[in-house]
């Protein structure tokens, strides 16, 4: 019997990379929260409701978060997550 199911993955808001490129065994789940938990646990970041893969964010010398588009989120900003 074939049944239809909905599964979730994440796509980087910076470059379009998909989570299964990094975490294939966890990428397809029917739980949105579990998908996000796997991503964040695997070096992805959820920032202001957007998701960024490891290639699209880094920290500068002052521990500010720098996104792939050049946006800088200062470490003392409380609303960055």
MARMAR-221243 format. One line per field, with one value per atom (N, C-alpha, C, CB): residue in one letter; atom name; residue number from 1; x, y, z. Coordinates in pm, 1 decimal. Glycine has a CB too. Layout:
! residues N
aa	(A_...)
at	(CA_...)
i	(NUM_...)
east	(X_...)
north	(Y_...)
up	(Z_...)
END
This chain:
! residues 81
aa	(X_X_X_X_X_X_X_X_X_X_X_X_X_X_X_X_X_X_X_X_X_X_X_X_X_X_X_X_X_X_X_X_X_X_X_X_X_X_X_X_X_X_X_X_X_X_X_X_X_X_X_X_X_X_X_X_X_X_X_X_X_X_X_X_X_X_X_X_X_X_X_X_X_X_X_X_X_X_X_X_X_X_X_X_X_X_X_X_X_X_X_X_X_X_X_X_X_X_X_X_X_X_X_X_X_X_X_X_X_X_X_X_X_X_X_X_X_X_X_X_X_X_X_X_X_X_X_X_X_X_X_X_X_X_X_X_X_X_X_X_X_X_X_X_X_X_X_X_X_X_X_X_X_X_X_X_X_X_X_X_X_X_X_X_X_X_X_X_X_X_X_X_X_X_X_X_X_X_X_X_X_X_X_X_X_X_X_X_X_X_X_X_X_X_X_X_X_X_X_X_X_X_X_X_X_X_X_X_X_X_X_X_X_X_X_X_X_X_X_X_X_X_X_X_X_X_X_X_X_X_X_X_X_X_X_X_X_X_X_X_X_X_X_X_X_X_X_X_X_X_X_X_X_X_X_X_X_X_X_X_X_X_X_X_X_X_X_X_X_X_X_X_X_X_X_X_X_X_X_X_X_X_X_X_X_X_X_X_X_X_X_X_X_X_X_X_X_X_X_X_X_X_X_X_X_X_X_X_X_X_X_X_X_X_X_X_X_X_X_X_X_X_X_X)
at	(N_CA_C_CB_N_CA_C_CB_N_CA_C_CB_N_CA_C_CB_N_CA_C_CB_N_CA_C_CB_N_CA_C_CB_N_CA_C_CB_N_CA_C_CB_N_CA_C_CB_N_CA_C_CB_N_CA_C_CB_N_CA_C_CB_N_CA_C_CB_N_CA_C_CB_N_CA_C_CB_N_CA_C_CB_N_CA_C_CB_N_CA_C_CB_N_CA_C_CB_N_CA_C_CB_N_CA_C_CB_N_CA_C_CB_N_CA_C_CB_N_CA_C_CB_N_CA_C_CB_N_CA_C_CB_N_CA_C_CB_N_CA_C_CB_N_CA_C_CB_N_CA_C_CB_N_CA_C_CB_N_CA_C_CB_N_CA_C_CB_N_CA_C_CB_N_CA_C_CB_N_CA_C_CB_N_CA_C_CB_N_CA_C_CB_N_CA_C_CB_N_CA_C_CB_N_CA_C_CB_N_CA_C_CB_N_CA_C_CB_N_CA_C_CB_N_CA_C_CB_N_CA_C_CB_N_CA_C_CB_N_CA_C_CB_N_CA_C_CB_N_CA_C_CB_N_CA_C_CB_N_CA_C_CB_N_CA_C_CB_N_CA_C_CB_N_CA_C_CB_N_CA_C_CB_N_CA_C_CB_N_CA_C_CB_N_CA_C_CB_N_CA_C_CB_N_CA_C_CB_N_CA_C_CB_N_CA_C_CB_N_CA_C_CB_N_CA_C_CB_N_CA_C_CB_N_CA_C_CB_N_CA_C_CB_N_CA_C_CB_N_CA_C_CB_N_CA_C_CB_N_CA_C_CB_N_CA_C_CB_N_CA_C_CB_N_CA_C_CB_N_CA_C_CB_N_CA_C_CB_N_CA_C_CB_N_CA_C_CB_N_CA_C_CB)
i	(1_1_1_1_2_2_2_2_3_3_3_3_4_4_4_4_5_5_5_5_6_6_6_6_7_7_7_7_8_8_8_8_9_9_9_9_10_10_10_10_11_11_11_11_12_12_12_12_13_13_13_13_14_14_14_14_15_15_15_15_16_16_16_16_17_17_17_17_18_18_18_18_19_19_19_19_20_20_20_20_21_21_21_21_22_22_22_22_23_23_23_23_24_24_24_24_25_25_25_25_26_26_26_26_27_27_27_27_28_28_28_28_29_29_29_29_30_30_30_30_31_31_31_31_32_32_32_32_33_33_33_33_34_34_34_34_35_35_35_35_36_36_36_36_37_37_37_37_38_38_38_38_39_39_39_39_40_40_40_40_41_41_41_41_42_42_42_42_43_43_43_43_44_44_44_44_45_45_45_45_46_46_46_46_47_47_47_47_48_48_48_48_49_49_49_49_50_50_50_50_51_51_51_51_52_52_52_52_53_53_53_53_54_54_54_54_55_55_55_55_56_56_56_56_57_57_57_57_58_58_58_58_59_59_59_59_60_60_60_60_61_61_61_61_62_62_62_62_63_63_63_63_64_64_64_64_65_65_65_65_66_66_66_66_67_67_67_67_68_68_68_68_69_69_69_69_70_70_70_70_71_71_71_71_72_72_72_72_73_73_73_73_74_74_74_74_75_75_75_75_76_76_76_76_77_77_77_77_78_78_78_78_79_79_79_79_80_80_80_80_81_81_81_81)
east	(84.5_0.0_89.3_-96.2_56.1_127.5_46.3_152.4_114.8_47.7_124.0_37.6_55.2_117.6_153.7_24.2_274.6_320.6_387.5_417.8_383.5_453.3_578.2_362.1_690.6_816.4_875.9_914.6_961.5_1019.7_1171.3_976.4_1226.6_1369.5_1390.0_1436.1_1511.9_1541.2_1621.7_1618.0_1604.2_1680.2_1744.9_1589.3_1873.1_1946.4_1891.7_2097.6_1859.9_1810.9_1923.3_1745.7_2047.0_2159.8_2193.9_2280.2_2215.9_2264.8_2172.5_2397.7_2070.3_1978.4_2016.5_1967.5_2128.9_2172.2_2064.8_2310.1_2044.5_1943.2_2007.4_1858.3_1933.6_1984.1_2033.0_1877.4_1967.1_2008.9_2149.6_1911.6_2203.7_2343.3_2436.6_2377.2_2390.6_2471.9_2426.8_2469.6_2299.2_2245.8_2141.9_2183.6_2183.8_2091.0_2002.2_2167.5_2058.9_1980.1_1870.3_2071.2_1879.8_1780.5_1697.7_1848.5_1734.1_1675.9_1527.3_1749.6_1482.8_1343.0_1264.7_1331.1_1195.1_1115.2_977.6_1184.8_881.8_747.6_724.1_643.1_830.9_823.1_908.1_870.6_843.8_916.0_1019.5_817.5_982.2_1073.1_1195.9_1000.0_1176.5_1289.4_1385.0_1240.1_1332.9_1417.6_1503.9_1332.0_1443.6_1519.5_1622.3_1425.2_1586.9_1680.1_1802.9_1610.3_1782.5_1893.6_1982.9_1842.2_1922.4_1999.3_2085.6_1905.8_2025.0_2097.5_2205.4_1999.4_2177.6_2276.5_2391.7_2210.3_2371.0_2472.7_2536.4_2413.5_2549.3_2617.2_2535.1_2743.1_2410.4_2322.4_2277.7_2199.0_2230.5_2181.1_2042.6_2277.5_1958.7_1827.9_1839.0_1710.9_1829.5_1849.5_1730.8_1982.3_1657.0_1540.5_1445.4_1585.1_1425.9_1331.4_1385.2_1212.2_1510.6_1572.7_1679.1_1634.1_1709.3_1804.1_1926.2_1738.3_2044.6_2169.6_2260.0_2240.6_2312.5_2404.2_2540.1_2418.4_2630.0_2761.7_2842.5_2841.2_2817.8_2892.2_2841.6_2884.4_2726.5_2664.6_2662.9_2524.0_2748.8_2765.5_2900.8_2651.1_2953.2_3075.5_3081.6_3203.8_3174.4_3195.7_3321.1_3207.2_3314.3_3432.8_3520.6_3391.4_3624.8_3719.3_3658.3_3836.5_3544.4_3476.0_3358.1_3427.5_3352.2_3244.3_3107.5_3238.3_3105.2_2979.5_2949.5_2986.3_2823.2_2782.1_2774.5_2646.0_2840.9_2841.0_2772.1_2986.6_2665.7_2592.5_2652.8_2443.4_2622.6_2676.9_2647.4_2625.5_2538.2_2504.1_2572.5_2353.7_2658.7_2730.8_2664.7_2748.4_2544.6_2476.7_2558.5_2333.4_2579.0_2651.3_2553.7_2770.7_2549.7_2464.8_2558.7_2368.2_2555.8_2647.6_2615.0_2639.9_2718.5_2702.5_2611.2_2837.5_2594.3_2511.4_2364.5_2568.1_2330.4_2190.4_2115.2_2177.3_2009.3_1937.7_1838.5_1865.5_1801.6_1696.8_1750.7_1602.9_1878.0_1933.3_1886.3_2081.8_1838.1_1789.1_1641.0_1813.8)
north	(-117.1_0.0_123.8_-0.4_218.9_345.2_447.8_392.3_517.1_622.3_752.6_584.5_861.0_992.4_1043.2_1092.2_1098.6_1157.5_1290.1_1062.2_1378.5_1505.7_1499.8_1624.7_1538.1_1541.7_1681.0_1435.1_1716.4_1849.8_1844.3_1922.0_1944.3_1965.9_2116.5_1905.9_2161.5_2305.5_2343.2_2344.3_2466.6_2522.2_2650.4_2548.8_2665.2_2782.3_2907.8_2767.4_3007.5_3134.7_3215.0_3216.9_3172.0_3241.8_3189.6_3230.8_3057.4_3001.0_2897.6_2939.2_2853.6_2755.1_2610.5_2775.1_2589.0_2453.3_2388.1_2455.9_2258.4_2188.7_2107.0_2098.3_2092.6_2023.8_1883.8_2017.8_1811.6_1673.4_1664.3_1605.5_1774.4_1775.4_1752.5_1908.8_1787.1_1775.7_1663.9_1905.7_1631.9_1538.0_1447.0_1614.1_1372.0_1292.9_1201.6_1210.6_1140.3_1045.2_1112.6_966.7_1245.2_1315.3_1416.4_1385.1_1439.5_1550.7_1533.5_1568.6_1413.6_1393.2_1342.2_1294.3_1431.0_1396.1_1459.7_1441.3_1403.9_1460.8_1556.7_1349.8_1598.9_1690.1_1813.9_1620.0_1928.8_2051.9_2088.5_2167.7_2078.7_2116.5_2025.4_2110.9_1895.8_1802.6_1834.6_1658.3_1874.6_1912.2_2031.8_1943.8_2133.0_2250.9_2216.5_2359.8_2129.7_2088.3_2019.5_1994.8_1934.3_1865.8_1966.5_1761.0_2063.0_2164.1_2246.2_2256.1_2297.7_2382.9_2301.5_2447.1_2177.2_2090.7_2056.3_1963.7_2075.9_2044.6_2167.1_1961.7_2273.7_2396.8_2490.5_2362.5_2458.1_2553.2_2652.9_2481.4_2770.1_2869.7_2915.9_2989.7_2934.6_2996.7_3137.8_2914.8_3236.3_3375.3_3457.4_3431.0_3510.0_3593.0_3523.5_3726.3_3394.3_3316.7_3266.1_3398.1_3292.2_3242.3_3140.1_3358.5_3050.8_2943.0_2959.3_2806.0_2940.9_2957.5_2837.5_3086.2_2783.1_2669.2_2717.4_2599.7_2624.8_2664.0_2752.8_2541.3_2743.3_2826.0_2969.8_2764.3_2996.1_3128.8_3208.0_3114.2_3171.5_3251.4_3221.6_3223.4_3320.3_3302.2_3413.9_3303.5_3401.6_3504.2_3583.0_3441.1_3715.1_3798.0_3803.0_3941.3_3882.4_3890.2_3946.1_3974.6_4013.1_4069.2_3983.1_4210.7_3861.0_3766.6_3812.0_3743.8_3899.7_3936.9_3832.6_4081.8_3803.4_3707.3_3777.0_3643.0_3721.0_3778.1_3679.2_3810.1_3724.8_3640.1_3651.2_3678.3_3554.8_3551.1_3674.1_3433.1_3744.1_3865.0_3989.1_3885.9_3970.7_4082.4_4143.8_4186.4_4100.6_4150.0_4113.8_4091.8_4210.5_4186.6_4199.8_4285.4_4097.5_4098.8_4103.6_3973.2_4215.5_4235.7_4138.3_4381.5_4092.3_3990.3_4034.6_3952.9_4165.9_4211.1_4232.4_4339.1_4203.9_4213.6_4093.9_4220.4_4121.4_4013.4_3942.3_4067.1_4001.6_3943.7_3870.7_4051.1_3831.8_3773.8_3631.4_3775.9_3561.9_3426.0_3431.2_3336.0)
up	(0.0_0.0_0.0_121.9_-81.0_-84.3_-6.2_-230.8_85.0_161.6_143.5_312.6_159.0_146.8_284.9_74.5_297.1_422.6_392.2_497.7_489.3_477.5_563.4_519.4_504.7_576.8_565.6_523.0_660.0_664.5_657.1_790.7_594.4_591.9_602.6_461.9_602.5_605.8_483.0_735.1_440.7_330.2_381.4_203.8_359.0_405.9_339.0_377.8_421.6_368.4_303.1_479.7_321.9_261.4_122.9_350.2_112.8_-13.2_-76.3_9.1_-3.1_-58.2_-31.1_-203.7_35.6_71.5_158.6_146.1_139.4_218.7_329.4_129.5_437.2_556.2_526.3_661.6_438.2_414.3_356.9_320.6_307.2_264.0_383.1_194.2_503.8_625.1_718.1_699.7_716.9_816.4_751.8_936.4_652.8_573.3_657.6_474.3_759.6_837.5_920.2_928.9_939.4_1019.2_939.5_1132.2_816.6_742.2_712.9_613.6_694.7_657.9_778.3_539.6_841.8_958.4_945.5_1089.2_1015.2_1010.9_1127.1_1012.9_1192.1_1305.6_1275.8_1437.0_1257.6_1222.7_1328.6_1204.6_1454.8_1563.6_1566.3_1699.3_1545.1_1544.1_1430.8_1531.7_1316.3_1202.9_1239.4_1078.6_1301.4_1341.5_1448.8_1392.1_1542.9_1647.5_1588.1_1746.9_1488.1_1422.9_1352.9_1322.8_1286.8_1214.0_1308.6_1135.6_1414.3_1508.4_1581.5_1610.3_1610.2_1673.0_1578.9_1721.4_1450.2_1350.0_1289.1_1241.8_1365.1_1326.8_1237.7_1257.3_1211.3_1145.1_1251.8_1076.2_1209.1_1303.7_1262.3_1312.8_1361.4_1341.2_1396.4_1411.5_1308.1_1346.6_1298.7_1288.7_1394.5_1363.5_1266.6_1305.0_1288.8_1208.9_1076.3_1183.1_1047.7_925.4_962.6_842.0_868.6_893.6_804.5_870.3_864.7_791.9_813.8_834.9_703.4_710.7_761.4_571.5_793.0_844.6_749.9_875.4_621.2_525.5_519.4_387.7_577.7_565.8_696.4_515.7_789.2_910.5_974.5_1010.7_1043.0_1121.5_1226.3_1029.2_1316.2_1418.2_1384.2_1559.7_1403.2_1378.9_1504.2_1336.4_1500.6_1612.3_1740.2_1572.9_1727.4_1844.9_1889.1_1814.9_1840.5_1871.3_1822.4_2019.0_1721.7_1657.8_1550.6_1596.7_1531.1_1430.4_1295.1_1467.4_1194.3_1060.2_966.7_1011.6_901.2_807.9_668.4_805.3_584.4_449.9_366.8_380.2_397.7_321.4_376.6_321.0_478.5_536.3_658.7_434.2_692.1_811.5_934.6_821.9_1022.6_1147.1_1262.8_1163.2_1344.7_1463.6_1582.4_1470.0_1651.8_1764.9_1877.5_1816.5_1945.6_2049.0_2163.3_2104.3_2184.8_2294.9_2254.3_2351.0_2129.8_2088.2_2143.5_1932.8_2217.6_2284.0_2192.4_2403.9_2081.2_1997.0_1875.2_1952.4_1875.2_1753.8_1726.9_1761.1_1826.8_1804.1_1770.3_1928.3)
END
